[in-house]
Amino acid sequence: MSVHKMVEFLETHGLMDSQHGFRRGRSCLKNLLCFLDKVDKVTSCLDDKDCMDIVFLDLAKAFDKVPHRRLMKKIAKHGIGGKLYKVIENWLSGRKQRVCIKGSVSSWQAVLSGEVFN
């Protein structure tokens, strides 16, 4: 499955129309602007003492919090295989990071979050 087909699958099966962030033309800023466009509805509900639920989730670095083996099983279950599967698997495997501040560089460290320790 190609990256294009994976995005197409998510667009048609996995994401609501109101989902913003990490989508072409749907930034988090646009989501906030869409909300502010409806602010009269929110204030009207408050004035009428009606209830309204508003949920904003920040899934920053979500892949770093998911056990990688479980994620790869789910990706395969959804029919993603071949070269795209290997690219994702390679990206998740053996990750390292370091910090650079004003010309000083730390040593490389393994990224352990998201790993399964069994």
Number of C-alpha atoms within 10 A of each C-alpha: 13 13 12 8 11 15 13 12 13 11 14 10 9 11 12 10 9 8 14 17 14 9 12 7 9 14 14 16 11 13 16 12 12 12 14 12 10 10 12 11 13 17 13 11 13 12 9 9 9 10 8 11 5 6 5 8 5 8 9 8 9 9 13 14 13 14 14 18 15 13 16 18 11 12 16 13 10 12 11 20 16 11 12 14 18 13 12 15 16 11 10 18 13 11 13 11 11 11 11 10 7 5 6 7 10 10 9 11 11 10 15 13 13 18 17 11 6 3
